[in-house]
Amino acid sequence: MEKEKLAQTFRWKITAEMRLFRERAMQMEKGDIFANAYRIDCTIRIYEILMEISAKLGKPELEGCINMGSLLDFLYESWLKEPDSQEEELEHSLCSIINSITASAGKKRGRQRKAG
């Protein structure tokens, strides 16, 4: 099968999986949806990334992914096993933002003292 046809089949497959995932999520109770928010968010992001990179994947990758059952679930479960640097990145970003808030507040207080 030619590469573009494989990419099209790949996109069809993950779109069908995403629709099924969405349908199952929409049938959950509110509390279950909240409890599965991380999985829902990650699965949506995985799907979007796969759609973006589908044209860049080679024939072997496309064929392997097409033949994989429940690809989105598999990729999510595999993602969970990866070392998580996201928490560290978030913590670093938050600390940086808080430091800039603190610095801005300090500058405002300094200007207010000089003006008063």
TACORWO-V950286 format. One record per helix or strand of 2 or more residues. SS is the DSSP state (H for helix, E for strand). FROM is the first residue (numbers start at 1). LEN is the number of residues. If there is no record, write none. Layout:
BEGIN
ss: <SS,SS>
from: <FROM,FROM>
len: <LEN,LEN>
END
This chain:
BEGIN
ss: <H,H,H,H,H,H>
from: <3,30,37,59,71,86>
len: <24,6,17,9,11,30>
END
